Every structure is written in structure tokens, then in C-alpha cells.
């Protein structure tokens, strides 16, 4: 696996792959890699001839008092994992390479509407940072396809929207959430949990499953279900940010909605965890 830290070096390496007629898949990450990231790389490996991953802890998507400074940087260990997963090229730029004029660059990308709710409501500016850096990375790499985890459901929806509306010639592929045996969605932030909190963290996934079963059982009183789930999370030691039941396009869900997604964000100690569960309500269960 080749490692490039400059845009010029990355493009030169990709030029060789394209001249050889290879299709290119791209997996952007912020590093501190785990099995979920490896599943993305392996899914890319199955779909394309040449796999590019990036590691960049993007400062513009972190707000005030968030965990940018303490976000783990583990480049050497990450590179070893990527080699084993079949990655061909790693792009690991510096902040100055990605933002030559600093964080206050004049051009940003904002996706209106779906960024005003859920994580966008509690993390102002977060999705503008995400949309901007993803746009830059897609323009730098110019892949045929890019793969993102479905754990970050709202982020994936934002990226799909910007790619569609800005006419990026790239296919966006969502990859199912990778979970630990106890159901906890794998996340780099899980490393911030104490041993006791790690034992408690799967309560979020259990809450998602309980809500799903209630809906499939015929309960369409979403407001009541959300209130009960928030109370349960609080009783279990979480500080809920939101529990939300929406249509899968992130519009409000009604009693006749068929394709639903339940989304939860909650703090456990100082660690903010997110998870979601998307499913369809069959006519037989209405």
C-alpha cells in the first residue's frame, strides 16, 4: 500500500491506476480505525479494482468544546489495518494541505433542510464541515464510487443529497453498521467509554429494537414511544440528545408511513453515541 500526504502525490498515483483502466473506490475516514472501517474497505475491494482510503481528522466539523483535540490519531496502526484489508492507497493529508487558508476558507458547502434536525440541531455547523470536506475529498480523489457506513445515517443522507445536487460523478454506497456481539455499533468514540460505561452502552441498540418491535406490533403513537424511550435511557444513566422516529428520507413519519428509521443520540458520561435502525412496516402489521 502506498501512502500519500499531498494532493499532487495522490493524483499522480491515481493517474497510473486510471491509465491501467482500473475502477476506483474511495473510503474516507478520520482514522482510529476499527472493524467497521475494515468492512467498508473490504466492501470497496469487492466492487472496484483500486481502493483508496483517507485519514483526516477534519477540524471544521468539530464544534466548540467537542473532542477534536483528544480524537485519537493512530496513523501507523491504521495503515497496518488498511494493508491487511486490501487497501491500495492511503491519503493522509495535513490540515494545511486540506485547508491552505485555514479553517476560515471563503468557500463552504451547506446542505439545507436535512441538516437542521437531529445532530444538526445540537451541533451547529457540523454538517457544513462534513459537506465541505467530503466535497473536497471527492474532488481530489474523483472516485467511481465512495463508501460510507450507515451508522451515520444523517451524514449519509447529507452526502447523497450534495452529490446529487452538485452533480458529482460518483456513486455513493451505504454499508450496513458493524456491531459488537452485544449490539453496540462500532465507533472510534467507543474508546472514550470506561469499562462500566462500555457494559451499559448497548442499551441504545436495545432501545432501538424495542421501539421497532412496538411499531411492528401496531403501535403508531410515535410521540408516546419517543417519550418512553427517552425516559428509559435517562433511567439507565444516559443523557438523551434525541430519540426520533422518521421516514427514511428524514421527513416526518405518519401512521401510514411504510419505510421508517429510528435514530438515537445520547451521552454516556462525556461520550456522545449515535445509532439508528431502518426498517419497513409491512401491510400485514398495520
C-alpha positions in Angstrom: 0.0 0.0 0.0 1.3 3.4 -0.9 0.8 6.4 1.4 0.5 9.9 0.1 0.2 13.1 2.1 -0.2 15.6 -0.7 -2.9 16.2 -3.3 -0.4 16.3 -6.0 1.1 12.9 -5.0 -2.3 11.3 -4.6 -3.4 12.4 -8.1 -0.2 11.2 -9.6 -0.7 7.7 -8.1 -4.3 7.6 -9.2 -3.4 8.7 -12.7 -1.4 5.4 -13.0 -4.3 3.4 -11.8 -6.7 5.0 -14.3 -4.3 4.7 -17.2 -4.4 1.0 -16.4 -8.1 1.0 -16.8 -8.9 0.4 -13.1 -12.1 1.4 -11.4 -11.5 3.4 -8.2 -13.4 3.1 -4.9 -12.9 5.5 -2.0 -13.4 5.1 1.7 -13.0 8.4 3.7 -12.3 8.1 7.4 -11.0 10.1 10.4 -8.7 7.3 11.5 -8.5 5.4 14.7 -9.8 2.5 12.6 -11.9 -0.4 13.8 -13.6 -3.4 12.1 -16.4 -1.2 10.8 -13.9 0.7 8.7 -12.3 -2.6 7.6 -15.8 -3.7 6.4 -16.0 -0.6 4.3 -12.6 -1.2 2.7 -13.4 -4.9 2.1 -16.8 -3.9 0.5 -14.8 -1.4 -1.7 -12.4 -4.2 -2.6 -15.2 -6.3 -3.9 -16.6 -3.6 -6.0 -13.5 -1.9 -7.6 -10.1 -2.6 -8.9 -8.3 0.0 -6.9 -9.2 1.1 -3.3 -8.3 4.5 -1.8 -8.8 5.3 1.8 -8.2 8.6 3.5 -7.4 9.5 7.1 -8.1 13.1 8.0 -9.4 14.4 11.3 -11.4 17.3 9.9 -11.3 20.3 12.2 -14.3 22.1 10.5 -16.8 19.5 11.6 -16.0 19.8 15.3 -17.7 22.5 17.4 -16.6 24.4 20.4 -16.0 22.1 23.4 -16.1 19.0 21.2 -13.4 16.3 21.1 -11.2 17.4 18.2 -8.0 17.7 20.3 -8.5 14.4 22.0 -9.7 12.5 18.9 -7.2 9.6 18.7 -4.5 9.8 16.0 -3.2 6.3 15.3 -1.8 6.5 11.8 0.7 3.7 12.0 -1.7 1.1 13.4 -4.4 2.3 11.0 -2.1 1.9 8.0 -1.3 -1.7 9.1 -5.0 -2.5 9.2 -5.6 -1.0 5.8 -2.9 -3.1 4.3 -4.5 -6.3 5.7 -7.9 -5.2 4.4 -6.6 -4.8 0.8 -6.3 -1.0 0.5 -4.1 0.1 -2.3 -3.5 3.8 -1.5 -3.8 5.8 1.7 -4.3 9.6 1.6 -3.2 11.1 4.9 -3.0 14.9 4.4 -2.2 17.5 7.0 -4.7 20.2 7.9 -2.7 22.8 6.0 -2.8 20.6 2.9 -6.6 20.4 3.0 -7.2 24.0 4.2 -4.3 26.1 2.9 -6.0 29.3 4.0 -7.0 27.9 7.4 -10.4 27.0 8.7 -11.9 30.3 7.6 -11.8 29.5 3.9 -14.3 31.5 1.9 -15.9 28.6 0.2 -18.1 26.1 2.1 -20.8 23.6 1.2 -24.1 23.7 3.1 -27.0 21.3 2.6 -30.1 23.0 3.7 -33.1 21.3 5.3 -32.0 17.8 6.4 -29.1 19.4 8.4 -31.4 21.4 10.6 -32.6 18.4 12.6 -31.2 15.6 14.7 -27.4 16.0 15.0 -27.6 19.3 13.0 -29.8 20.9 15.7 -27.4 20.1 18.5 -24.1 20.5 16.6 -24.4 23.8 14.7 -22.1 24.0 11.7 -21.2 20.3 11.9 -22.7 19.2 8.7 -21.3 22.2 6.8 -17.9 21.0 7.9 -18.8 17.5 6.8 -20.3 18.5 3.4 -17.3 20.8 2.7 -14.6 18.2 3.5 -16.4 15.4 1.6 -16.8 17.7 -1.4 -13.1 18.5 -1.3 -12.1 14.8 -0.9 -14.4 13.7 -3.7 -13.0 16.3 -6.0 -9.4 15.4 -5.0 -9.8 11.6 -5.4 -12.5 11.6 -8.2 -13.5 8.0 -7.5 -16.1 6.0 -9.3 -17.7 5.2 -6.0 -17.4 6.2 -2.4 -18.5 4.0 0.6 -19.9 5.3 3.9 -21.2 3.5 7.0 -24.9 3.5 7.7 -24.3 4.1 11.4 -24.0 7.8 10.5 -27.5 7.8 8.9 -28.0 11.6 8.7 -24.5 12.1 7.4 -25.0 9.6 4.6 -28.3 11.4 3.7 -26.5 14.7 3.5 -23.7 13.3 1.3 -26.2 11.6 -1.0 -28.0 15.0 -1.4 -24.9 17.0 -2.1 -23.6 14.5 -4.6 -26.9 14.5 -6.4 -27.5 18.3 -6.4 -23.9 19.2 -7.2 -23.7 16.6 -10.0 -20.6 14.7 -8.7 -20.0 11.8 -11.0 -19.7 9.3 -8.2 -21.9 6.5 -6.8 -22.5 6.7 -3.0 -22.8 3.3 -1.4 -24.0 2.8 2.2 -22.6 -0.2 4.1 -24.5 -1.7 7.0 -23.5 -0.9 10.5 -20.9 -3.2 12.1 -21.8 -4.2 15.6 -20.2 -5.9 18.6 -21.7 -9.1 19.7 -23.8 -7.3 22.3 -25.2 -5.0 19.6 -23.2 -1.8 20.2 -22.4 0.0 17.0 -18.7 0.1 16.4 -17.4 3.7 16.7 -14.0 5.3 17.3 -15.6 7.2 20.2 -16.4 3.9 22.0 -12.7 4.1 23.1 -13.7 7.0 25.4 -16.0 4.8 27.4 -15.0 3.5 30.8 -15.3 -0.3 31.3 -18.5 0.3 33.2 -19.9 2.6 30.5 -19.0 0.1 27.8 -21.2 -2.5 29.6 -24.1 -0.1 29.6 -23.7 1.3 26.1 -25.7 -1.5 24.3 -28.8 -0.1 26.0 -29.1 2.2 23.0 -29.4 -0.6 20.5 -31.8 -2.4 22.8 -33.9 0.7 22.9 -33.9 0.8 19.1 -35.0 -2.8 18.9 -37.8 -2.3 21.5 -39.1 0.7 19.5 -39.0 -1.3 16.3 -40.9 -4.2 17.9 -43.5 -1.8 19.3 -44.1 -0.3 15.9 -44.2 -3.6 14.1 -46.7 -4.7 16.7 -49.1 -1.9 15.7 -48.2 1.0 18.0 -48.2 4.2 15.9 -48.2 6.6 18.8 -44.7 7.8 18.0 -44.7 10.7 20.5 -45.5 8.3 23.3 -42.9 5.8 22.2 -40.3 8.5 22.0 -41.1 9.9 25.4 -40.9 6.4 26.9 -37.6 5.6 25.2 -36.1 8.9 26.4 -37.2 8.2 30.0 -35.7 4.7 29.8 -32.4 5.9 28.5 -32.3 8.6 31.3 -33.1 5.9 33.9 -30.2 3.8 32.6 -27.7 6.7 33.0 -27.8 8.3 29.6 -28.4 11.9 28.7 -30.6 11.7 25.6 -30.0 14.3 22.9 -32.8 12.9 20.7 -34.9 9.9 20.1 -36.7 10.3 16.7 -38.9 8.2 14.5 -38.9 9.4 10.9 -39.5 8.3 7.4 -36.3 7.0 5.8 -35.9 10.2 3.8 -35.8 12.0 7.2 -39.2 13.6 6.7 -41.8 13.3 9.5 -43.3 9.9 9.8 -47.1 9.4 9.9 -49.3 6.5 10.9 -49.3 5.3 7.3 -45.6 5.6 6.7 -44.0 2.4 5.4 -40.3 2.9 5.4 -39.1 4.1 8.8 -35.9 4.9 10.6 -35.4 5.3 14.4 -32.5 7.4 15.4 -31.0 7.9 18.8 -28.2 10.2 20.1 -27.3 10.2 23.8 -24.3 10.9 26.0 -22.9 8.4 28.3 -20.6 10.3 30.6 -18.7 12.6 28.3 -19.1 10.4 25.2 -21.8 11.1 22.6 -23.1 7.9 21.0 -25.4 7.6 18.0 -27.2 4.7 16.4 -30.2 4.0 14.2 -32.4 1.2 12.9 -34.1 1.4 9.5 -36.9 -1.0 8.6 -40.1 -1.4 6.6 -43.6 -1.8 8.1 -45.4 -4.5 6.1 -49.1 -4.2 5.2 -49.8 -7.3 7.3 -48.6 -5.5 10.5 -50.7 -2.3 10.0 
